[in-house]
Amino acid sequence: MNVREAIEKRRSIRAYEAKDIEPEKLARVLEAAHLAPSARNRQDWKFIIVKDPKIKEKLATIARNQKFIAEAPVVIVACGIDCDYIMSCGQPAYTVDVSIAMSYITLQAVEEGLGTCWIGAFKEEEVKELLGIPKDVRIVGMLPLGYPLEVPPPKPRKPLSQIIVEDRWS
């Protein structure tokens, strides 16, 4: 599979098989995050790999009762560590850097035959308390990870002509 194929096959998976992820596959998925670029190569991130069923159940509840989160054999909680660093463009580096790493995880998961679903609907303070995450750390997102039980069809995309302009905003 090439990158284009992984991009085309990626879906938000909301149903997972009751099947563990092989350690070597999980290692490759996590290595993808490790290799992701970051502002000034700071790598100011931490990824919490949650496998405990009780903790996953609590995460699902905190995330608007999205029960499929607890069905996944693994939930990756992606955190930015140094949230004060602002890039010269004015954007906080942690949101960009952790999002890139999460995208790398997502595409590697597709390559491995696994599925993910980017979760942004959660109560951050409750997740922090549950997982012992320090107050100054920010959670960018959570990714349930596992073998898809079902794969939804692709969603419609806007035509390129609506999202691409050349040289100047028009």
Secondary structure, 3 states (H helix, E strand, C coil): CCHHHHHHHCCECCCECCCCCCHHHHHHHHHHHHHCCCHHHCCCEEEEEECCHHHHHHHHHHCCCCCHHHHCCEEEEEEECCCCCECCCCCEHHHHHHHHHHHHHHHHHHHCCCEECCECCCCHHHHHHHHCCCCCCEEEEEEEEECECCCCCCCCCCCHHHHCCCCCCC
